[in-house]
Amino acid sequence: MRQSRMALSLSLAMTVAVPALALADTTSAQHTPPRTDQEMITNAMSAAPRAVAETATIIAMNEKGEARTLRQGTGAGNFTCMPDNPMTPGNDPMCLDKNGMAWAQAWMEHKDPPKGKVGFGYMLAGGSDASNDDPYATAPATGHAWVDTGPHVMILNATDMMDGYPRTAADPKAPYVMWGNTPYAHLMIPVRDTAGEVAEAPK
């Protein structure tokens, strides 16, 4: 989750895309953000498991941070998915549950997240964040790089349950806390090993 995508804009939806408004040209040469509605729907669905993505509501944000519904959710699913934030260098679609959306809206509005509502989010395509410390950074501080985390899930609004986890993103391949000294602290949990990084069983 990232600042750029976590609540990046939203009218009620928030999302992970607007905080980096000033960086429209930071995308890498290998990453082309989705443009059409269908491309954005397909991209947004890649953030979560099929069973979640198929019934989720899908929204997109404009440059003013206003949400537009691309597809209304069906069934009992309570997830909302958002396509890649074009303001960040990586491909970072995201899906949040109802509590996660409320958390993100609070973040966007600089308000305290609702108490007693733990949220959950998927970012199975990975994500890029401007800062692991500043929830409102739109670009990395001088001398720092984007925080790139591979496929992961997020536990949101559970600040009392994160003791013992690193508060830095020194190793984003292991669980760590993002924005740890703020009301928006959340746990980032990698969920997929990349080629060559699968742990071997002890002998």
One Martini backbone bead per residue (centre of mass of N, CA, C, O) as a GRO file, in nm:
protein
  203
    1MET     BB    1   0.087   0.022   0.015
    2ARG     BB    2   0.065   0.320  -0.042
    3GLN     BB    3   0.036   0.618  -0.105
    4SER     BB    4  -0.023   0.599  -0.399
    5ARG     BB    5  -0.254   0.374  -0.337
    6MET     BB    6  -0.427   0.391  -0.084
    7ALA     BB    7  -0.566   0.678  -0.121
    8LEU     BB    8  -0.539   0.827  -0.386
    9SER     BB    9  -0.830   0.856  -0.403
   10LEU     BB   10  -1.140   0.978  -0.317
   11SER     BB   11  -1.479   0.984  -0.240
   12LEU     BB   12  -1.495   0.689  -0.097
   13ALA     BB   13  -1.269   0.518  -0.209
   14MET     BB   14  -1.013   0.571  -0.282
   15THR     BB   15  -0.670   0.513  -0.333
   16VAL     BB   16  -0.367   0.444  -0.500
   17ALA     BB   17  -0.309   0.736  -0.683
   18VAL     BB   18  -0.281   1.058  -0.605
   19PRO     BB   19  -0.031   1.159  -0.438
   20ALA     BB   20   0.142   1.158  -0.724
   21LEU     BB   21   0.059   1.400  -0.919
   22ALA     BB   22   0.360   1.510  -1.008
   23LEU     BB   23   0.446   1.204  -1.153
   24ALA     BB   24   0.356   1.124  -1.457
   25ASP     BB   25   0.674   1.040  -1.566
   26THR     BB   26   0.774   0.770  -1.382
   27THR     BB   27   0.746   0.555  -1.568
   28SER     BB   28   0.854   0.283  -1.696
   29ALA     BB   29   0.940   0.138  -1.991
   30GLN     BB   30   0.795  -0.150  -1.906
   31HIS     BB   31   0.545   0.034  -1.810
   32THR     BB   32   0.196   0.029  -1.900
   33PRO     BB   33  -0.068   0.187  -1.840
   34PRO     BB   34  -0.386   0.178  -1.831
   35ARG     BB   35  -0.656   0.324  -2.037
   36THR     BB   36  -0.893   0.168  -2.067
   37ASP     BB   37  -1.151   0.034  -1.911
   38GLN     BB   38  -1.075  -0.263  -1.967
   39GLU     BB   39  -0.782  -0.241  -1.877
   40MET     BB   40  -0.850  -0.150  -1.586
   41ILE     BB   41  -1.009  -0.397  -1.503
   42THR     BB   42  -0.792  -0.608  -1.552
   43ASN     BB   43  -0.581  -0.481  -1.369
   44ALA     BB   44  -0.742  -0.473  -1.102
   45MET     BB   45  -0.789  -0.790  -1.089
   46SER     BB   46  -0.474  -0.859  -1.041
   47ALA     BB   47  -0.471  -0.796  -0.718
   48ALA     BB   48  -0.654  -1.059  -0.688
   49PRO     BB   49  -0.820  -1.314  -0.645
   50ARG     BB   50  -1.057  -1.437  -0.839
   51ALA     BB   51  -1.291  -1.457  -0.625
   52VAL     BB   52  -1.266  -1.150  -0.567
   53ALA     BB   53  -1.249  -0.997  -0.846
   54GLU     BB   54  -1.523  -1.096  -0.982
   55THR     BB   55  -1.707  -0.927  -0.739
   56ALA     BB   56  -1.587  -0.659  -0.759
   57THR     BB   57  -1.549  -0.338  -0.737
   58ILE     BB   58  -1.463  -0.090  -0.992
   59ILE     BB   59  -1.229   0.177  -0.986
   60ALA     BB   60  -1.154   0.520  -1.085
   61MET     BB   61  -0.927   0.792  -1.106
   62ASN     BB   62  -0.883   1.113  -1.129
   63GLU     BB   63  -0.696   1.407  -1.108
   64LYS     BB   64  -0.908   1.493  -0.858
   65GLY     BB   65  -0.999   1.221  -0.695
   66GLU     BB   66  -1.232   1.094  -0.854
   67ALA     BB   67  -1.475   0.853  -0.863
   68ARG     BB   68  -1.520   0.572  -1.096
   69THR     BB   69  -1.735   0.336  -1.213
   70LEU     BB   70  -1.667   0.041  -1.400
   71ARG     BB   71  -1.777  -0.184  -1.183
   72GLN     BB   72  -2.017  -0.353  -1.033
   73GLY     BB   73  -2.074  -0.541  -0.785
   74THR     BB   74  -2.133  -0.876  -0.671
   75GLY     BB   75  -2.289  -1.001  -0.438
   76ALA     BB   76  -2.109  -1.031  -0.117
   77GLY     BB   77  -1.894  -0.859  -0.196
   78ASN     BB   78  -1.649  -0.609  -0.027
   79PHE     BB   79  -1.475  -0.524  -0.273
   80THR     BB   80  -1.226  -0.289  -0.398
   81CYS     BB   81  -1.091  -0.203  -0.714
   82MET     BB   82  -0.773  -0.077  -0.849
   83PRO     BB   83  -0.577   0.048  -1.065
   84ASP     BB   84  -0.310   0.161  -1.166
   85ASN     BB   85  -0.073   0.403  -1.078
   86PRO     BB   86   0.070   0.636  -1.299
   87MET     BB   87   0.258   0.793  -1.068
   88THR     BB   88   0.417   0.529  -1.064
   89PRO     BB   89   0.670   0.296  -1.157
   90GLY     BB   90   0.467   0.075  -1.091
   91ASN     BB   91   0.260  -0.198  -1.073
   92ASP     BB   92  -0.046  -0.109  -0.853
   93PRO     BB   93  -0.285  -0.273  -0.787
   94MET     BB   94  -0.598  -0.272  -0.579
   95CYS     BB   95  -0.761  -0.441  -0.292
   96LEU     BB   96  -1.042  -0.356  -0.077
   97ASP     BB   97  -1.214  -0.358   0.184
   98LYS     BB   98  -1.439  -0.185   0.358
   99ASN     BB   99  -1.238  -0.107   0.588
  100GLY     BB  100  -1.010  -0.019   0.396
  101MET     BB  101  -1.164   0.219   0.271
  102ALA     BB  102  -1.203   0.375   0.536
  103TRP     BB  103  -0.904   0.408   0.594
  104ALA     BB  104  -0.832   0.558   0.328
  105GLN     BB  105  -1.017   0.797   0.367
  106ALA     BB  106  -0.885   0.900   0.624
  107TRP     BB  107  -0.611   0.948   0.499
  108MET     BB  108  -0.701   1.155   0.279
  109GLU     BB  109  -0.839   1.342   0.526
  110HIS     BB  110  -0.663   1.348   0.787
  111LYS     BB  111  -0.780   1.112   0.964
  112ASP     BB  112  -0.890   0.897   1.181
  113PRO     BB  113  -0.938   0.590   1.197
  114PRO     BB  114  -1.160   0.365   1.251
  115LYS     BB  115  -1.253   0.204   1.520
  116GLY     BB  116  -1.252  -0.148   1.512
  117LYS     BB  117  -1.144  -0.163   1.187
  118VAL     BB  118  -1.018  -0.410   1.021
  119GLY     BB  119  -0.821  -0.434   0.736
  120PHE     BB  120  -0.800  -0.551   0.385
  121GLY     BB  121  -0.536  -0.622   0.133
  122TYR     BB  122  -0.450  -0.637  -0.218
  123MET     BB  123  -0.108  -0.682  -0.396
  124LEU     BB  124  -0.026  -0.909  -0.642
  125ALA     BB  125   0.160  -0.694  -0.826
  126GLY     BB  126   0.244  -0.492  -0.636
  127GLY     BB  127   0.458  -0.197  -0.529
  128SER     BB  128   0.493   0.170  -0.500
  129ASP     BB  129   0.668   0.383  -0.267
  130ALA     BB  130   0.785   0.687  -0.151
  131SER     BB  131   0.733   0.597   0.163
  132ASN     BB  132   0.770   0.444   0.494
  133ASP     BB  133   0.695   0.721   0.675
  134ASP     BB  134   0.528   0.905   0.464
  135PRO     BB  135   0.191   0.927   0.373
  136TYR     BB  136   0.247   1.213   0.178
  137ALA     BB  137   0.439   1.128  -0.021
  138THR     BB  138   0.533   1.184  -0.381
  139ALA     BB  139   0.843   1.132  -0.321
  140PRO     BB  140   1.144   1.064  -0.276
  141ALA     BB  141   1.391   1.135  -0.101
  142THR     BB  142   1.687   1.240  -0.099
  143GLY     BB  143   1.865   0.939  -0.168
  144HIS     BB  144   1.604   0.784  -0.235
  145ALA     BB  145   1.388   0.521  -0.297
  146TRP     BB  146   1.164   0.335  -0.392
  147VAL     BB  147   0.921   0.122  -0.251
  148ASP     BB  148   0.954  -0.213  -0.341
  149THR     BB  149   0.686  -0.445  -0.351
  150GLY     BB  150   0.575  -0.725  -0.386
  151PRO     BB  151   0.364  -0.944  -0.346
  152HIS     BB  152   0.077  -0.849  -0.131
  153VAL     BB  153  -0.053  -0.795   0.187
  154MET     BB  154  -0.288  -0.610   0.410
  155ILE     BB  155  -0.292  -0.474   0.739
  156LEU     BB  156  -0.544  -0.261   0.867
  157ASN     BB  157  -0.598  -0.102   1.157
  158ALA     BB  158  -0.360  -0.268   1.363
  159THR     BB  159  -0.148  -0.120   1.564
  160ASP     BB  160  -0.156  -0.332   1.823
  161MET     BB  161  -0.034  -0.590   1.620
  162MET     BB  162   0.297  -0.498   1.540
  163ASP     BB  163   0.481  -0.618   1.723
  164GLY     BB  164   0.813  -0.706   1.596
  165TYR     BB  165   0.808  -0.542   1.345
  166PRO     BB  166   0.943  -0.380   1.111
  167ARG     BB  167   0.986  -0.011   1.037
  168THR     BB  168   1.123  -0.107   0.774
  169ALA     BB  169   1.225  -0.155   0.412
  170ALA     BB  170   1.494  -0.323   0.391
  171ASP     BB  171   1.298  -0.602   0.364
  172PRO     BB  172   1.036  -0.654   0.136
  173LYS     BB  173   1.035  -0.989   0.162
  174ALA     BB  174   0.936  -0.914   0.443
  175PRO     BB  175   0.769  -0.834   0.698
  176TYR     BB  176   0.625  -0.498   0.743
  177VAL     BB  177   0.604  -0.158   0.842
  178MET     BB  178   0.399   0.102   0.740
  179TRP     BB  179   0.380   0.401   0.881
  180GLY     BB  180   0.444   0.341   1.196
  181ASN     BB  181   0.427   0.665   1.323
  182THR     BB  182   0.118   0.639   1.247
  183PRO     BB  183  -0.228   0.596   1.204
  184TYR     BB  184  -0.138   0.425   0.916
  185ALA     BB  185  -0.044   0.172   1.003
  186HIS     BB  186   0.087  -0.121   0.823
  187LEU     BB  187   0.090  -0.451   0.710
  188MET     BB  188   0.340  -0.612   0.516
  189ILE     BB  189   0.278  -0.920   0.316
  190PRO     BB  190   0.435  -1.139   0.162
  191VAL     BB  191   0.319  -1.410  -0.090
  192ARG     BB  192   0.574  -1.442  -0.301
  193ASP     BB  193   0.806  -1.614  -0.455
  194THR     BB  194   1.081  -1.585  -0.637
  195ALA     BB  195   1.295  -1.678  -0.841
  196GLY     BB  196   1.544  -1.825  -0.634
  197GLU     BB  197   1.378  -1.770  -0.327
  198VAL     BB  198   1.332  -2.045  -0.222
  199ALA     BB  199   1.323  -2.214   0.048
  200GLU     BB  200   1.503  -2.449   0.217
  201ALA     BB  201   1.508  -2.731   0.363
  202PRO     BB  202   1.620  -2.867   0.626
  203LYS     BB  203   1.885  -3.126   0.696
   0.00000   0.00000   0.00000
